[in-house]
């Protein structure tokens, strides 16, 4: 039995050395994974920023077009109201009555 205790004490030093090697290897793996993850997410982020910029430009273009079209529509409405003011008044009155009926229900 005394021999088993001596062998166990000798092996603890080897186990500690192996544990330290394992700890160092794990730290290296962690560092490598962090580096690769950072590179991957950097690429994803750049792609997302590029796509966002193109979408933002497209939205601004569409907003400009809508603004131009709304000005044209308002100008056309104004022209028609000036051409036929009584008809425009009657239509507005009818729309108001219709809206009132719908909102009561």
Secondary structure, 3 states (H helix, E strand, C coil): CHHHHHHHHHHHHHHHHHHHHHHHHHHHHHHHHHHHHHHHHHHHHHHHHHHHHHHHHHHHHHHHHHHHHHHHHHHHHHHHHHHCHHHHHHHHHHHHHHHHHHHHC
